[in-house]
Amino acid sequence: MTTNLTATRRRFLQMSSAAALASAAPWPVSAAFSAEIAHPDGPVHGLSVFGDLKYGPDFTQFEYVNRLAPQGGTFSFQAPYWSFNQNVLTYNTFNSFILKGDAPPRMELCFDTLMVRAHDEPDAVYGLVAETVEVSEDGNVFTFNLRPEARFHDGSKLTAEDVAFSLLLLKADGHPLLSQPLSALKDAVVLDDYKVALQFNGTQSRNLPLVVAADYPIFSKRYYTAYDFKQSTLTPPLSSGPYKVGKHAVGHYVEYHKIENYWAKDLPVRVGQCNFAVIRVEFYRERQTAFEAFKKGKTLYREEFTSKNWATEYNFPAVEDGKVVRREFPDGRPSGAQGWFINTRLDKFKDPRVREALGYAFDFEWSNQNLFYGLYTRTQSFFENSDMKAEGMPSAAELALLEPFRGEVPEAVFGEAVTQPVSDGSGYDRKLLKRASELLAEAGYTRKGSDLVGPDGNPLTIEFLNNTAAFERIVNPMIKNLERLGIKASLRIVDPAQYEARLNEYDFDIASRRLSLTPTLSDTIREMWGSKAASVPGTYNTSGIASPVVDALIDKAIAATTRDDMITAARALDRVLRAGHYWIPQWFKNVHTVAMWDVYGFPEETPRYFFPVEELWWTDKEKAEKLGKAG
């Protein structure tokens, strides 16, 4: 797996809570959603889409934090993920919430939100600035009761005026990933100094109110009345979060300094978190330069995304001396779909037998052993690494959703979930290539000399499109196998801008991409697999899937009124998608591979749904002093 691809994936994961809602078709809030959350007894301390909360109103901390974590020290790293207009290579503004400019990662640490996510639950949020929230019976009005003690860093009060101002400002002028979802927000109404009502128009997806509560920053109305929010600026903004911008040098580093008298530090949603005195983000334009800086101890933490590096490059003196240690931490998030997506808009890929045959040319077992050092697992599902993945025979509940479409979908949908072929690991498995030849013959292809000619009389040619040369070693063996089938295949590497432009214009045969999902499905899956999205420029529906059956199952998944129903619909959808052979699945790993200078402590349990190291870990003072890293 390449750094470029993984970074893109993590950016999408980080942004998906908001971005998932940006371009989807309207979907009414389900009656069950409002019934589950609307409490006749009054305000509640937390929200989730299906009403299931792990933590009660009297909880004192999240289970995955260490409330006794030591305070102080510096966390120094290059950000492994980022969001909105943030840039991991450099920055020229501290305004992270507009499209203009490049902001440093982790500016969000400077801003409080109405609520915060529990990282050990799929979609639950609990009160931060908002102590409680009330939900109308129709699910369209969320009234937040604010904590009077909330403060900005200059000591001024954070009030309902600031909340309403912030959301309406972001709706008008915010980054598109923030502004577009807010099209469903009719108004933000100040009811009194510490009560604000968010009024939605009924077309919001079921998790939008939770996203707005947990992911949208609160600004000071007074500050942004004096300063133009739409402009890039290197003046650190007034904010209210656990950190503020400290020392910085553009293109080199930025430090976030902890607010010692942070107003929320003792709240249950903050206890045991934000333990570092300084969070320092380093910037490097070259991957190797960043790695060398880590080896020398200039950065102290590194999440490694390249299997070759992980297997072969961690043999420098600091590792051998035990100063640098390596760990793998579980990643319980849905891994999603990484693969080579086949452009079914092209006539040559209309026949699913042709698409299936192409998959037999990729010898994952050989690649994993010889290229990936055995670090990866083959991706099978569009919902990989989650309970939404279809496995084995369909359950009775899945069959109830699938039976109405018998005859409209491949018969394989009703059998064992489609899985990718397992090779003998030789790189040239004759049995697999023989099966590929049979499928192509069934689709009307014949050999004429060295060429495989289709029913239209034209040789079958394929171009793999990618934006990094790191994929050459992976694609070239597959190209050789395709040539053995008579298919003329090639790899075209273009720069990232051209890559996105060609995908946006559907100007490709097969392209590599990673799509990831949040644990609770939202309208984003329409953009990935829905028929309407197949013809929208810039769509995530890379393969151009346009199937009424897929559309119907997407509707079922989005409209589900319980998590069990959502999982069942997702599994049924997964079976149909996999039987369509719209892609050649690649690989995944369900762990974070981390190298660090041995100066940090961390909780024993890693939360399942996120890995915010800089928020949960701490400096072990004794270890840091021993290595001379206590400063």
C-alpha positions, 0 to 999 in steps of 0.5 A: 500500500502506498503512502499517497493512497493511504493518506487519501483514505484517511483523509476521506475517513476523517472527513466522511462524517461531514462529507458523506452528507454533502452531495446525497439526495434528500432523505427524510428523518425516519420516524424511529430515529425521532422516536428513539431520541425524543424523550418525553421526560425532557433533555438528554445528555447524548445522542445516537442514530438508533438511540443506543448509548453506552454511557449514562447521564452520570458517567464520569469518563470514557472507558478508553481513557486514563483519567490519571494520565500524567500531564506535560511533555511534547508530542511530535509527529507528522500528521497521518490524516487531515481534513478540510483545507489542511495540508500535510506538506506545508501551510499558509493560513490558520483558517482551517474551515474555508476552501481558500488556503492550506491550513496545518492539521489539527487546527480542530484541537483549538475549537470546541463543539456542542458535543463530542464523539465516543470513539468506542461507539459507532455514532454516539455523541455526548455533551461538551458545550451543550450540557443537554439536548432536546429533540422534537417529535418529528426529528427536525428541531434540536434544542441545545442547552449550553453550559454557562461556564463555557469560555473562549481563551480570552475569558469571554463567555461562549453563548447561544449567539456564538453557536448560531452565528458559527453555523450560519457562517459556515453554511454561507462561507465555510469549506464545501464539506461543511457548508453543503450539508448545512443546506438542510439547516433552515435556521439556528435560533437563539432562544436565550443566552444559553439555549439555541435551536437548530431547525432542519428542513426535513431532508437531512440524513439521519446522522446530520444533526449528530455530525453538526453537533460533534464536528462543527466548530464554534467561533466567537461572534465578536471576533469574526465580526471584526475579522473577515472569516473568508480570508486566509490569515496567519494570525492565530484565531480566538478559540475555546478548545483545549489547545491554541496555536503557539510557536510556528514556522511556516513550512517547518512546524506548528505547535499547539499549546495546551490551555492550562485553565481550559474551562472543560478539562474536568468534564466527563467528555474531556477527562483523561484527554489532551494530556500533552503540554505541546502538540507539535506537527512537523512538515516534510515535502519528501517521505524519505526526509520525514523518515530520516527526521524520525530516525534522528529523533526530531519527530517522535511518533510515526504511523507507517503506511508502506509495507516495504518500509515496515518490513525492511527499513526499521533496522537503524541504531535507535531501533536496535538499542531499544530507543525506538519501539514498534507496535501494532494497534487494532483498527476496528473501523470498517476498512471499506473498499480498496481496489481497481475499479472497472469503468463499466460505462465503456462497452468493453466492460459491460459484460460481467464475465469480462470483469470477473475474468480480469480478477483472475489475473491478479495473484494476491498470494504472490504479491502479498508474499513477495511485495507486501511481506505478508502484512496484508489480507485480501479485501473481499467486501465493500464493507470489509472489517465490519459486521456489514460484510456478507459471509457464507449463505444469506440469512433468512432476513437477507433473503427476504430482501433479495428474493423480490429481485430473483431473476434481476441479479446473478444467481450467485447472489443467493449462494455463498458470498462471492469471494476472490480466487486463491492462487497457488502463489506462483504468480502464474496460476494456470488454473486461474488463467484457464478459468479467466479464458473460459469466462472470456470465451463465454462473453464472445472473445476469441484469440487471433494470434496474440490478440484477444478479439471481442464480439465487435472485432476489436482487440481487448486493451486495458489501461490501468490509471494511477497517480503514483509509481509505487504501484508499478511493482504491483500492476506489472505482474498482473499485466503479464498475466493479462497478456497471457490471456491475449489482453494488451494491458498497460499502466499510465501514471499521471500527476494527482491533478490529472488523475482526479480530472480523468476520473471526474471525466470518466476518462479511464479503463481501470483506476485504483481507489479507496472508499471507506465508510463510517459504522452507521451508513448514510446517504454517502452510499448513494454517491458510491453506488447509486445510479444517479451518481454514476453520471455525476462528474467527480462521483465516488461511483467510480465504476459507474454502477447503475442498477435498480436493485442496488438502488433499492437496497441502498434505500433499505440500508438508509431507511433502516430503523434499527442497527440490525436492520441496517446491517442486514440491508448492507449485507444484502447490498454487499452480495449484489455488488460483489456478484456484479464484479465491478472491481478487482479487490486489493488488500487491507490490514486491520491494525495501525502500524506505529513506530515511536521513540519510547517516551510515551504511555497509552491506554491499554484498550484502543477505542474501536472507531478512532485512533486519536493518539495525540488526544489520548496518549501521554508522556512518560516522564521517566522514559523521556528523561532516560532518552533525553527527550523530556523537553 
